[in-house]
Structures are given as C-alpha cells and as structure tokens.
Amino acid sequence: MADTTGAKDPFIANLNKIYVGYTGGFAFFVVILGILEQMGVPDRIIGYLFVFLTIGVYAYIGIISRTQVASEYYVAGRRVPAIYNGMATGSDWMSAASFIGMAGSLYALGYGGLAFILGWTGGYMLVAILLAPYLRKFGQYTVPDFLGARFGGNWARAIGVVILITASFVYVVAQIVGVGIITQRFLEVSFTTAVFLGLAGILVCSMLGGMRAVTWTQVAQYIILIIAYLIPAILMSVKISGVPIPQLMYGLALERIEVLEAGFRAAGMVPPPGVTGWHTSPFVGANGQFSMNAAVNFFALIFCLMVGTAALPHVLMRYFTTPSVREARASVAWSLFFIFLLYFTAPAYAAFGKLEIYQTVIGQPIANLPEWIKNWQIISPYGTPWVNIVDVNRDGIVQWGDFRIHPDVVVLATPEIAGLPYVIAGLVAAGGLAAALSTADGLLLALANALSHDVYYKMINRDAPTARRLVISRLLLLIVAVAAAWTAGSMGADILFLVAWAFSIAAAGLFAALVMGVWYKKTTNAAACWGMAVGYLVTFFYLIWSEFFGLHFMETFATKEAILRAATATAALPLASAELKAYAAGLVANASAIQDGSLAWFGSLWAGSGLPTDHVVLRGRVVGRLWGLNNISGGVFGVPLSFLTIYLVSKFTTAPSQAMQNFVEDIRIPRGGVRLADRREAVD
Amino acid sequence: MPLVESGPEPESATSAAVDPAIARAYWKKTSNLMWTVLAIWFVAGFGVHFFAQTLNSIHIMGFPLGFYMAAQGSLIIFVVALFWFSKRQNEIDEEFGVQEDA
C-alpha cells in the first residue's frame, strides 16, 4: 500500500506516527481535564476548554495544509492511503444526525429505528461494487465532471449540479443547526451566536486547504468522535452489566426492557407519544400487532437510505483522493468498518439509556427526580423542553407516558443520566461537534467545487488560470457557508426533517445515471439527462406536494372517506393558515359532496393489502402518504423511474459513438489512462 | 455557453492497450463478482429481515435474533463482504494482468 503513496512527502510518510501521537495527546488532555474537574474547576470552564481546544486543533491542521495547487485543493493530491481515507470518509459521512440523533431514534422507535442503521451502512456495498473504483479510474475532480464527460457535456453536468446543490444544501444547513445545538448547551450562548461560532470552525478547516485540509482534519475528527462515542457506552455497560463491551452486553438490557414494558402495560400505562411500547418487536403498529404499513415503510426507508448513500456527492468525491483504483476499493471497505464501529454501538446506547430511565425515573414521585432532568429542562430550538415531565393524570408520579425526552438529547444527556463525571459530558459534546463539523466541511467543499469547478470553470470560463479558479472557489465556499448559517440561524430546527429528503433526492436524481454510465455501455446522453431529470423532478414534486399541500394531495389520490379524515385533521391543526382551515372546514361541513380523488384508483392500488393512501399529522401539517409510504422514503418512486427512463430512452436514441464506448471500456479496467471522449474534459 | 461540446477525436495513445478479448473476459468475471456481492447485499440488507418476527423467538445472550440481525448481524456481513470483495477483485485484476502499475 505504501509504495504508491508518494514517499517523498514527510507528512504522508509519517501519518501513523502523527495520528498515534495525536490520539495519545487527546487522551492525555481528557485525563488532565478529569483531574481539573476533581480539583474543583467549574463545569462551564471544562466545556469551554473542550470546545475551543478541539476547534483549535482543527484550525491548526487547516492552516498547515493550505495549498495553491489545484489537484491538492480538489482531490488532496490523490495521495490519501486507503485506511486514512476510510477514517476521513467515516467522519465525512457520520453527521450530527448519526452522532447525536441515531441512538435517540432507536430509543424512540425500537426495531423500527434499525432501518437507519441498515440503510446508512449497506449503501457502502453499492458504492464499492458499482461506483467508487470506476469514478476513481475516471480520475477527475467532481461527480458532475463524470456526468459531463460521460454524457456529452453541459446539459448532463448542469442537471448533476442542480441535484447536487439541492441535496447538499439542506444537508449542510442541518449540520450547522447541530453545531448550534451543541455549542448552545455547552457554552451557554444564544443559538444564533452558537451557529456563527460553528461557522468559523468550519471555515478555518476548509477555506485555506480545500480537500487536502478537509481530509486531514476529518481524520482527526474521526478519532475524537469515535472515542467520544465509545467511552460513555463502555462506562454505561460497566455500570449496568459489569462488562466493558456494550455491543455484547446490551442483550441483557433488551431483556429487562421487554419485562419492564410488559409490566407497564399490565399496570394499564401507555408509552409517551412517539415512543414504541415494544422495543424489540419488528413491524408493529401502536397496538403491538403486525402492521403491513410498518413493514413496507421499514424496507422502503432502508432502500432509500442505501441508494442515497451511494449517490451523495460529498461521499463519492472522497474516493477521488486515493492513490489508485485498488486503494479506492479497499478504502470503501475501511470506510464501512470505521462507520460500523459507531453504528453497531448505537443500539447499545439506546438500550442502556432506556433501561436506566425505565428503572430510575418511571414510577418515581415528580418531587425527587434526579438532578440531570433539571439540567435538560431547557427549551430546545424545537420550541419544547429537551426533557419534559407531563403529569397526565396529575398523581405526582412519573408514569410511562409522562416522561418526554427529545431523541436528540439521548446521547448528549447519557453521561449525566448515568451519573458520570462532567468531563465525559464535555467529551461527548466535543465528539458531536467533530461529527457535525466534519460533515459540514465535506458538504461545503462539494457545493463550492460544483459551483467553481463545474459551473464557473467548465461552463463559463474555460481559460481561467488556476490561481483565479482557486480564489473563486474559496469565495464561493464563503458565500455558501454564510448562506447556510443564515438559513440555519433563521429557520432553526424546523428544517431538520429535510435531511432525510436529501437521500431520496440524490438517490432518484444521480444514482441511476452514475451506475448506468459505467455498467451499461449503450446509455446515451439524452437518456441520462432525461433519467436524471425525471427521477429528480418526480421525487422533488412528490415530497413538496405531499408535505406542504397534504390536503390537496389527498384530494387527488385518496378515496372520499380518506379525504374527509384528512380535511377533519386539517381543520383541527393549530398552526395552519386561516384560509386552509376554512377550506377544510368547508369540506367537512359538506361531507356528502366529497368525491373520490381523480387518481383515487391509483392511490388505492394496494388498498387490499392494507396499504391505502392516507395521511399523518406531522410537524404541524397534514402530510399525504401515497400507498401509506412516509415521504422520508419518497425515493422509492423516483429511483426505479430514473432507471426505466434511462433504459427506454437509450433504446430509442442513437447509440453512443465509438470514442465514448472506448472511454467506458477504459474506465472499467484499472490499468492505463482514460481516453477521453472529449479531450477538452481532460485535466490540465 | 455551448451546451453540447464537440471536441476533436482524442488520440488513443494515452491508454494502455488491453486486448479486447481479454477486456471482455475480464469484464465478464468482474460482472459476476458484482452480481454475487449484490446478492449478498440484498439478502443481508433485506432478505433476512423479512423473517425478523420468526427469528425473534430465538434468544441469544438476551438478544432476540431478528433484532440482533438488524442491529449487528447484517452490518458484520456487510463489512466482511466488502473486504472479501476488495481482495477478490484484486485477484481478478492480476489474473487478467490489468492491475495498475505499482
């Protein structure tokens, strides 16, 4: 592996030494802070030290990795060894949602939440076998570069850029919200201040050194985030089972949760809203019985997350940085391994947290609850307290359904729940920050590179000198970052649900064109453009229509009974506009006049199998669900449509030229260079 | 801004000449490996979980097996399969002599 990694560079040659030293230094730092805490240094100072020192390290790496060379800026000089690229991809991939949110989702959803675990890991199988080695062989700078070269120029490139921007922008905003949530809690500043502090942390890493700086920062961030995730889980495991292997021991916790749940039910209690009462049972509805709808949504979500993973440009572009095709393949395996370390721990986190709460909080008098609950009864950016006790029957006792915890704080609050020292809480905060910052870095770079390299250089000014391109790239990075921070600061947590859409949009827009471009030689330019456009537009409009115009969606696809139910729900929404409520109330008042929707036959195709088109009330809106599918899985319609469009249009358009077919053949074989179908696409 | 670029035909000298027959045989074997791994992906990602309810009646160290497969089992299969794929594909590259120059 070492023979192709450019032994001349002393930094690359000493990577192991540098990062082992760094890890030791970080461990030493944590121990020192632990000692300081014992000596009576206030919690707040510990929090400040964690946040500022880790960001300081990232900034330092960013500054020493600054570069003026295009290939260093865009693809880190293609010298990143497989293992290190695996770590960088791990932190590039694992976002605030993975670090802070996933264990919380598992806490709330039980088995249903495992769709996220499966979807966000299995996607790497698709990356490794279908795409990464071939994109590496193609050997340019961005994903739209490949689309432009393979599918005849600027139409394909432009469509690729639009999809990339749509998917990545909502994603980066969510990371900045995540940074805001953590800094707000640990530095005790306002959310907006926290957002802009986070922005500064992101920019110092990516502005000066582009991909090179982001790569080496991401490796450093991976080390911190995995330590910060594993240590509290190990300590919880020791506390509950006496053995420091949480991944093996939480089976015992699951068993006890099942017993406790059965006990709560026998006592006539119900779980709080949004939390399953059957933690380990697959595909159950609220009544604990098998639900076809739950099963179909589980598999649809896995599918969308997997395909989305394999189509998100900030992930794919990481495999442009390895020294060879061979290392690109190995690198995907390493990426998955490093991601796996966190993901197979998350269910343990959720189980231990749930057991602790069920044993020490439920059934206690509200008057003598543990201290940590008070610390987290602060208002979240969602508008409700992070942890809330709602005494439904006013008996002064915390019932099962009385304890409300927002999924996002399960990980952040675990150290306090388990009564661990504050230094562990600070460590977790530093880990969450590393996860959010590293993903934001990767996304910002993907966005800025698409705009500067694909739009400015390839489409507007082909003669721009390198220095000018890099200046433009940095300027665009700054603009995109400020726009994202502004969006995050003004919309807050209300837009976090859009992240899930990014997967469906990328999956439906890009996946088919990328895969067919490599694996189906007869894919024509027109076919790829149509395939991307159809997949993207269908998914995008489906999401917008079902989410924001739910009642209208139902009036189109649902039966008259379902429309009446949706109208009744709309009229009762607290936050809907007055016109919408008046319109819905009008429908309800004149219920006998409601007709089946014009496409109700389509919406009822699977009604016989228990999958009618219905609605759910979510995020203060009535959201339509075609065939009962949650719109988080909107890509299940777009992905097959995109493949079908590409295949059919390819059949009816002139086959690609011999030069193009040669180009595809070159991409498929690791040895040798790539004959470019259009030489002007060549890298200078 | 030209929407379709028409550059001159490229020279083919940059490419290492791989005999078309070898390239076809190589691609056939690579495709077979791709379908094999895709099958593993489908079974571990979806197939076993169709039976989650049935598997849950088996308990190992407290874990209901159906839950365990979705939480850890399939993930372990994914990781192992990818390292195996990477090794297997290298062997195919070398068998046809199309690996990169070291």
Interface residues (C-beta under 8 A of the other chain):
Chain A: D3 T4 Y111 L114 I117 L118 T121 G122 Y124 M125 L126 A128 I129 L130 P133 G152 G153 N154 W155 Q247 L248 Y250 G251 L252 A253 L254 E255 T280 S281 P282 F283 F290 F298 F299 I302 F303 M306 S324 V325 R326 R329 A330 V332 A333 L336 F337 F340 Y343 F344 P347 M459 I460 W519 A659 N662 E665 D666 R668 I669 P670 R671 G672 G673 V674 R675 L676 A677 D678 R679 R680 E681
Chain B: M1 P2 L3 V4 E5 S6 G7 P8 E9 P10 E11 S12 T14 S15 A16 A17 V18 A23 Y26 W27 T30 S31 L33 M34 V37 L38 I40 W41 A44 G45 F46 H49 A52 Q53 N56 H59 I60 M61 G62 F63 P64 G66 F67 Y68 A70 A71 Q72 S74 L75 I76 F78 V79 A81 L82 F83 F85 S86 Q89 N90 D93 G97 V98 Q99 E100 D101 A102
